[in-house]
Amino acid sequence: MQFRIDHKTTYSYTAPVFLEPFAVRLRPKTDINQRLLEFELEINPIPTGRTEVNDLDGNVTALLWFSDLHDHLRIRSRSVVETCLDNPFNFLIADPDCQSIPVSYSKQARESLRAYREPLNASSEPVRKLLDEVSGSSSSNETITFLSQLCRVIHSRVTPVLRHEGAPYSPEESLEKGTGACRDLAVLFIEACRHVGLASRFVSGYHEVSSELPAEHLHAWAEVYLPGGGWRGFDPTNGFAVADRHVAVATGASPEHAAPTSGSFRGTGVESQMSVELTIETS
């Protein structure tokens, strides 16, 4: 499947401000699951300096710095991406200790995956109750069965809503409210995985447009590391494993490491407002 993506983000300020260094993570990944065919990043005002770096997760991050005062910052990315993964389950878990829940990675894998195995939140009781519900709904403790069932249970328990700004809810908040943005459901999925030993990470990106999921903002889901399968995506907002209908842009052990933009400004008594325009075409 081919995606054509036009993503515009505008920060407006009530008075001119000094823009501190900004990080932009909007360049889609290129790997075995997808190929980036075209990419363009436009910044207005033109930054004084600009460079691109690879971070620890392999995300391409554009670092921007500015001079003078400005009353806006506009970021526009255009991408053409071809997705290649038809079957999300076309693999075998190579390590017998990871074939059922709870998993136990090899010593080398545990050390490499340490950041992806540590719980994001201190409160664990809501997650334990969720795990009890997942295990009670299936007679199998196989890892793939668990992940698929966890995805479906979260999808049925938490109704997706649009919430463009703010940090992700804690798992307890998402379960109590019964509603959450895609990033809230992704964090809940990640936390549940880490409680049974599975290394998992946050993903920001795009998805195929539908009547249920219009293209209004970046999407978010989770990836789990499985020996023999590598990083495999699961989308609790939709309730299924990720294949060729998703485009991964950035990944991280926590949501802030995969944020599309991050930065700040200096200005006394100034308020800011963010607006997003997103167009996705598929063929």
C-alpha positions in Angstrom: 0.0 0.0 0.0 1.2 3.5 -0.8 0.6 6.5 1.5 0.8 10.1 0.5 0.9 12.3 3.6 0.7 16.0 4.0 1.1 17.1 7.7 1.0 20.7 8.8 1.5 21.9 12.4 1.2 25.6 13.4 2.1 27.1 16.7 0.7 30.6 17.1 1.7 33.0 19.8 -0.2 36.0 21.1 3.0 38.1 21.0 6.5 37.6 19.4 8.6 35.1 21.4 12.1 33.7 21.3 11.9 30.1 20.1 14.2 27.7 22.0 15.7 24.8 20.1 13.0 22.5 18.6 13.1 18.8 17.8 11.0 17.5 14.9 10.3 13.8 14.5 8.2 13.6 11.4 10.3 11.6 8.9 8.8 8.1 8.5 11.0 5.2 9.2 12.6 3.0 6.5 12.9 -0.7 7.4 11.7 -4.1 6.3 8.1 -3.2 6.9 8.0 0.1 5.0 10.0 2.2 2.5 10.2 6.0 2.5 10.0 7.1 -1.2 9.8 10.8 -0.8 10.2 13.3 2.1 10.2 17.1 2.4 10.2 19.2 5.6 9.4 22.9 5.5 9.9 25.2 8.4 8.6 28.8 8.7 10.3 31.0 9.8 13.5 29.6 8.3 15.7 28.5 11.2 19.1 29.9 11.9 20.4 26.4 12.0 19.2 22.9 11.2 20.6 19.5 11.4 19.4 15.9 11.4 20.5 13.1 13.8 19.6 9.5 14.5 18.5 8.9 18.1 18.8 5.8 20.2 15.7 4.3 18.6 16.8 5.0 15.1 14.4 7.9 14.7 15.5 10.7 12.4 15.2 13.9 14.4 15.5 17.3 12.8 17.0 19.8 15.3 16.2 23.5 14.7 17.4 26.7 16.4 16.3 30.2 15.8 17.3 33.9 16.3 15.1 37.0 16.6 11.5 37.0 17.8 8.6 35.3 16.0 4.8 35.1 16.4 4.4 31.7 14.9 6.2 28.4 13.9 4.9 26.4 11.0 6.1 22.9 10.4 5.0 21.0 7.2 6.1 17.5 6.2 5.2 15.7 3.0 5.9 12.0 2.7 5.3 9.2 0.3 5.6 5.8 1.9 5.2 2.2 0.7 4.1 -0.3 3.3 5.1 -4.0 2.8 3.9 -6.1 5.7 0.9 -8.2 4.6 0.9 -10.8 7.4 1.7 -9.5 10.9 2.1 -13.0 12.2 4.5 -14.4 9.7 7.2 -15.4 12.2 8.1 -18.0 14.9 9.1 -17.0 18.4 12.6 -18.4 18.5 13.2 -18.5 22.3 11.1 -21.1 24.1 11.1 -18.9 27.2 9.3 -16.2 25.3 6.6 -18.5 23.8 4.2 -18.2 26.7 3.3 -15.7 29.4 5.2 -14.6 31.6 8.2 -14.4 29.3 11.9 -14.5 30.2 14.4 -13.0 27.7 18.0 -14.2 27.5 20.5 -12.2 29.6 21.8 -10.3 26.6 18.2 -9.4 25.5 17.2 -8.3 29.0 20.2 -5.9 29.2 19.5 -4.5 25.7 15.8 -4.1 26.3 16.0 -2.7 29.9 14.4 0.6 29.0 11.5 -1.1 27.3 10.7 -3.4 30.2 10.5 -0.9 33.1 6.9 0.1 34.0 5.9 3.6 33.0 3.6 4.2 36.0 3.9 3.4 39.7 0.3 2.2 40.1 0.0 -1.5 39.1 -3.3 -2.7 40.6 -5.5 -1.6 37.6 -3.1 -3.3 35.2 -3.2 -6.5 37.3 -7.0 -6.5 37.1 -6.8 -6.0 33.3 -4.4 -8.9 33.0 -6.8 -11.1 35.0 -9.5 -10.2 32.6 -7.3 -11.1 29.6 -6.2 -14.4 31.1 -9.8 -15.3 32.0 -11.0 -14.7 28.5 -8.6 -17.2 27.0 -7.6 -20.8 27.8 -4.1 -20.3 26.3 -1.1 -18.5 27.7 0.8 -18.5 24.4 2.4 -15.1 23.9 0.8 -14.3 20.5 -2.6 -15.3 21.9 -2.1 -13.1 24.9 -1.1 -10.1 22.8 -4.0 -10.4 20.4 -6.5 -10.9 23.3 -5.0 -7.9 25.3 -5.4 -5.8 22.2 -9.1 -6.8 21.8 -9.9 -6.4 25.6 -8.5 -2.8 25.7 -10.4 -2.0 22.5 -13.6 -3.2 24.1 -13.0 -1.6 27.5 -11.8 1.9 26.4 -13.7 3.9 23.8 -11.3 5.9 21.5 -11.8 9.6 21.6 -9.9 12.6 20.1 -7.7 14.5 22.5 -5.1 16.4 20.7 -3.1 17.9 23.6 -2.0 16.7 27.0 0.2 13.9 28.4 -1.2 10.3 28.1 -3.5 9.1 30.8 -2.2 6.7 33.3 -3.6 3.1 32.9 -5.8 3.7 35.9 -7.3 6.9 34.4 -8.0 5.2 31.0 -9.7 2.3 32.7 -11.7 4.5 35.1 -12.9 6.9 32.4 -13.6 4.2 29.9 -12.4 6.6 27.2 -9.0 7.6 25.9 -7.0 8.9 22.9 -5.0 6.5 20.9 -1.9 7.4 22.9 -3.7 6.5 26.2 -4.6 3.1 24.8 -1.1 2.6 23.6 0.3 3.4 27.1 -2.2 1.0 28.7 -1.1 -1.8 26.3 2.6 -1.1 26.9 2.1 -1.2 30.7 0.2 -4.5 30.6 3.0 -6.0 28.4 5.7 -4.9 30.7 4.0 -6.4 33.7 4.3 -9.8 32.2 7.9 -9.3 31.1 7.4 -8.2 27.5 9.6 -5.4 26.2 7.3 -2.9 24.5 7.6 0.6 23.1 5.5 3.6 22.0 5.0 4.3 18.3 3.7 7.5 16.7 2.7 7.5 13.0 -0.2 7.4 10.6 -2.9 4.9 9.7 -5.2 4.3 6.7 -8.1 6.7 6.8 -11.6 5.3 7.4 -15.0 6.7 8.5 -14.2 5.4 12.1 -10.7 6.8 12.1 -10.4 10.1 10.1 -7.1 11.7 9.5 -7.1 14.4 12.1 -3.9 13.9 13.9 -1.0 11.5 14.3 -2.0 8.0 15.4 -0.3 6.0 18.2 0.1 2.3 19.0 2.6 -0.1 20.6 5.3 -2.5 19.5 6.5 -5.6 21.4 9.9 -7.2 20.9 9.6 -11.0 20.2 12.8 -13.1 19.6 12.4 -14.4 16.0 9.9 -11.7 15.2 11.6 -8.5 16.1 9.5 -5.4 17.0 5.8 -6.2 16.2 3.0 -3.7 16.3 -0.4 -3.9 18.0 -3.0 -1.2 17.8 -5.5 -1.3 20.7 -7.4 1.6 19.3 -8.4 -0.6 16.4 -8.1 -3.9 18.3 -5.7 -5.7 15.9 -2.1 -6.3 15.0 -0.3 -3.8 12.8 0.4 -4.6 9.1 0.4 -2.5 6.0 -2.3 0.0 7.0 0.1 1.8 9.4 3.1 4.0 8.8 5.6 4.2 11.7 7.3 7.6 12.2 9.0 7.5 15.6 9.4 5.0 18.4 10.5 5.3 22.0 10.5 3.6 25.4 8.1 6.3 26.6 5.7 8.6 24.7 7.8 11.7 24.9 10.7 10.0 23.0 8.4 9.5 20.0 6.7 12.9 20.1 6.3 14.5 16.7 7.7 17.9 18.0 9.2 19.1 21.2 10.5 22.5 22.2 9.6 25.6 24.1 9.7 29.4 23.9 10.5 32.4 26.0 8.0 35.2 26.3 6.4 36.9 29.3 2.6 36.6 29.5 2.4 35.0 26.1 -0.1 32.2 25.3 0.4 29.7 22.5 -2.1 27.7 20.4 -1.4 24.6 18.2 -3.4 23.6 15.1 -2.9 20.6 12.9 -4.0 19.9 9.3 -3.4 16.3 8.1 -4.2 14.8 4.7 -3.6 11.1 4.0 -4.2 9.4 0.6 -3.7 5.7 0.0 -3.5 3.6 -3.1 
